[in-house]
Every structure is written in structure tokens, then in C-alpha cells.
Amino acid sequence: MRSDIGNSKNGYQVRKYNDSVKRYCQTLDLKDNPELIEEYVNRHSKLNSWPEIRAGIREVGILEMEIYIYNSRLFMIVETPLDFDWDTAMEKLAHLPRQAEWEECMSVFQVSKPGASATEKWTLMDRMFYLYN
């Protein structure tokens, strides 16, 4: 796995914000093929991910996005401002330059229907526990 983004034993630094943010969590399964998984991880590296995709994520109002992997299971954390509207942002994101092309390229690795959008592939998760006071 890539070493440029931290590691599970030492933890991951979290960005600090001046204001409160909210978090969305999603999951998606990759095809259970080690070579495909390695290539999927490689395509998401800072060097190989498409600049238009990173810019589009920011353009729709997402402050931070992290993807974690365990075997062929992905877990995504998305941090946004409190006034962020998920459906509106995902609709806008789907129509930004190269987004559909990116989704098509990534579908080779993902367990999903052909031609599925990001919102059709990734499943939002419900929080079932938290330790906050």
C-alpha cells in the first residue's frame, strides 16, 4: 500500500477547521482481484488521479474526502460545511467535466452496474454509534 498517506498503525492526521463540519460515510466493494485492487489504489494516488476530478470534488463544496481499504471493501469519509446538501452536490458533480469518464474508468474495478454514477455505486452508511459527550 502507499506510504504517502499514513498508515493504520500510526493513525491519520485529521484536518482542523475553524467551523463545525458534517461527515458523510459511504462504502463500495471492489472486484476481489489483487491486481485490480492494486491498480485501483494506484489510480487514486496524488500522482495518477485526474486533476479535474479533484477540482470537481472541491467545486461542489466538499472540504475533505478520504477512502480507506480493507481487502476489497472501500470506506469513504466526506467532510462538508454544515449547509452542504448531498443530493444537490452529487447532481452537480455528475455533470462536471470528465466525471462520467472517470466513473467509467473506475467501474472496471468496482462491483457495480455498467454506466453507474458515483451515487449509484457508493452506498451512504448510517451511523450507529458515537462516543461524543
VEXDOTOR-594328 format. One record per residue (C-alpha): residue number from 1; residue in one letter; x, y, z. Coordinates in nm, 2 decimals, always signed. Example, Ala and Ser with C-alpha at 12.3 -4.5 7.8 and 13.67 -1.06 7.14 Angstrom:
BEGIN
   i aa      u      v      w
   1  a  +1.23  -0.45  +0.78
   2  s  +1.37  -0.11  +0.71
***
This chain:
BEGIN
   i aa      u      v      w
   1  m  +0.00  +0.00  +0.00
   2  r  +0.10  +0.36  -0.05
   3  s  +0.31  +0.52  +0.23
   4  d  +0.25  +0.88  +0.13
   5  i  -0.09  +0.90  +0.31
   6  g  -0.01  +0.75  +0.66
   7  n  -0.07  +0.40  +0.79
   8  s  -0.32  +0.22  +1.00
   9  k  -0.08  +0.15  +1.29
  10  n  +0.02  +0.52  +1.35
  11  g  -0.32  +0.67  +1.26
  12  y  -0.41  +0.95  +1.02
  13  q  -0.39  +1.32  +1.08
  14  v  -0.73  +1.49  +1.06
  15  r  -0.77  +1.84  +0.92
  16  k  -0.88  +2.12  +1.16
  17  y  -1.15  +2.36  +1.06
  18  n  -1.25  +2.70  +1.21
  19  d  -1.62  +2.60  +1.19
  20  s  -1.81  +2.28  +1.26
  21  v  -1.84  +2.04  +0.97
  22  k  -2.05  +1.74  +0.90
  23  r  -1.95  +1.40  +0.78
  24  y  -2.09  +1.15  +0.53
  25  c  -1.97  +0.79  +0.52
  26  q  -2.00  +0.55  +0.22
  27  t  -1.90  +0.20  +0.12
  28  l  -1.83  +0.02  -0.20
  29  d  -1.69  -0.32  -0.29
  30  l  -1.41  -0.37  -0.54
  31  k  -1.38  -0.69  -0.75
  32  d  -1.19  -0.94  -0.55
  33  n  -0.88  -0.94  -0.76
  34  p  -0.54  -0.84  -0.60
  35  e  -0.40  -0.70  -0.93
  36  l  -0.71  -0.49  -1.00
  37  i  -0.72  -0.36  -0.64
  38  e  -0.35  -0.26  -0.66
  39  e  -0.42  -0.07  -0.99
  40  y  -0.73  +0.09  -0.83
  41  v  -0.52  +0.22  -0.54
  42  n  -0.25  +0.34  -0.78
  43  r  -0.50  +0.53  -0.99
  44  h  -0.62  +0.72  -0.68
  45  s  -0.26  +0.83  -0.59
  46  k  -0.19  +1.21  -0.60
  47  l  +0.03  +1.15  -0.90
  48  n  -0.22  +0.94  -1.10
  49  s  -0.56  +1.08  -1.01
  50  w  -0.71  +1.32  -1.26
  51  p  -0.68  +1.69  -1.15
  52  e  -1.03  +1.76  -1.29
  53  i  -1.18  +1.51  -1.06
  54  r  -1.00  +1.65  -0.75
  55  a  -1.11  +2.01  -0.86
  56  g  -1.47  +1.90  -0.91
  57  i  -1.49  +1.75  -0.56
  58  r  -1.38  +2.08  -0.42
  59  e  -1.60  +2.28  -0.66
  60  v  -1.92  +2.11  -0.52
  61  g  -1.83  +2.21  -0.17
  62  i  -1.65  +1.90  -0.03
  63  l  -1.38  +2.00  +0.22
  64  e  -1.21  +1.66  +0.26
  65  m  -1.25  +1.31  +0.12
  66  e  -1.07  +1.00  +0.24
  67  i  -1.10  +0.65  +0.12
  68  y  -0.99  +0.36  +0.33
  69  i  -0.95  +0.00  +0.21
  70  y  -0.97  -0.34  +0.37
  71  n  -0.93  -0.63  +0.13
  72  s  -1.18  -0.54  -0.14
  73  r  -1.40  -0.32  +0.07
  74  l  -1.38  +0.06  +0.05
  75  f  -1.49  +0.30  +0.31
  76  m  -1.52  +0.67  +0.22
  77  i  -1.54  +0.97  +0.46
  78  v  -1.66  +1.30  +0.32
  79  e  -1.64  +1.62  +0.53
  80  t  -1.85  +1.92  +0.43
  81  p  -1.98  +2.25  +0.56
  82  l  -2.29  +2.23  +0.77
  83  d  -2.51  +2.38  +0.50
  84  f  -2.40  +2.12  +0.24
  85  d  -2.68  +1.95  +0.05
  86  w  -2.57  +1.60  -0.06
  87  d  -2.82  +1.54  -0.34
  88  t  -2.76  +1.88  -0.50
  89  a  -2.38  +1.85  -0.48
  90  m  -2.38  +1.49  -0.62
  91  e  -2.60  +1.60  -0.91
  92  k  -2.37  +1.89  -0.99
  93  l  -2.06  +1.66  -0.96
  94  a  -2.20  +1.41  -1.20
  95  h  -2.21  +1.67  -1.47
  96  l  -1.87  +1.83  -1.43
  97  p  -1.60  +1.78  -1.69
  98  r  -1.45  +1.42  -1.71
  99  q  -1.66  +1.29  -1.41
 100  a  -1.86  +1.04  -1.62
 101  e  -1.53  +0.94  -1.79
 102  w  -1.37  +0.88  -1.45
 103  e  -1.67  +0.68  -1.33
 104  e  -1.65  +0.46  -1.64
 105  c  -1.27  +0.41  -1.60
 106  m  -1.32  +0.32  -1.23
 107  s  -1.61  +0.08  -1.30
 108  v  -1.36  -0.18  -1.43
 109  f  -1.25  -0.23  -1.07
 110  q  -1.58  -0.19  -0.88
 111  v  -1.87  -0.42  -0.81
 112  s  -2.13  -0.21  -0.99
 113  k  -2.37  -0.19  -1.28
 114  p  -2.23  -0.07  -1.61
 115  g  -2.27  +0.30  -1.66
 116  a  -2.35  +0.36  -1.29
 117  s  -2.28  +0.71  -1.14
 118  a  -2.09  +0.76  -0.82
 119  t  -2.41  +0.79  -0.62
 120  e  -2.53  +0.46  -0.76
 121  k  -2.20  +0.28  -0.68
 122  w  -2.13  +0.42  -0.34
 123  t  -2.38  +0.34  -0.06
 124  l  -2.43  +0.60  +0.21
 125  m  -2.40  +0.45  +0.56
 126  d  -2.59  +0.52  +0.88
 127  r  -2.41  +0.60  +1.20
 128  m  -2.50  +0.35  +1.46
 129  f  -2.26  +0.45  +1.74
 130  y  -2.06  +0.75  +1.86
 131  l  -1.85  +0.83  +2.17
 132  y  -1.90  +1.21  +2.18
 133  n  -2.02  +1.36  +2.51
***
